[in-house]
Amino acid sequence: MRRIYFCSFSVALFLASFASVNAQEKTTVSTGQNTESVNGSQPPVDRLGLKKEQQIPYREIIKRYAMLARDVRKSSLSKEEKMIKMKELETNKDTEIKNVLSSDQFKVYQEMREENKAKFLDMRKK
């Protein structure tokens, strides 16, 4: 009799723990998905209001500098040298993008960049 009671108790305990773990996983996934939709983040092309002839050069500049930044991060330079190189890349990228965008679009671009920096710093703090 004790054996049956112990088995049924252990099965009930297992099922209860499985249900609570499963519920926790669902809440973390759903909150992560909801934050993106709540923020209403738009793609940069839409937010900047790029014209058709601006989209291709803008995307090429962004891609090229993303690859250069990746190469700098993977390099064997010291931390200080990497920071200096990354600032140079950012300055050069901004200069090229400024040539493609209008002054109003460039202001929006700078605002977007500042928002992204703030998000990155928040993520690093957590």
MOTA-V236679 format. One record per pair of residues at least 6 apart in sequence whose C-alpha atoms are under 7 Angstrom apart, sorted by sequence separation. I is the first residue (numbers start at 1). J is the second residue. D is the distance in whole Angstrom. If there is no record, write none. Layout:
{{I/J/D} {I/J/D}}
This chain:
{{98/106/6} {73/82/7} {45/55/7} {72/82/6} {69/86/7} {65/89/7} {65/93/7} {58/97/7} {58/100/7} {54/100/6} {48/105/6} {48/108/6} {48/109/7}}
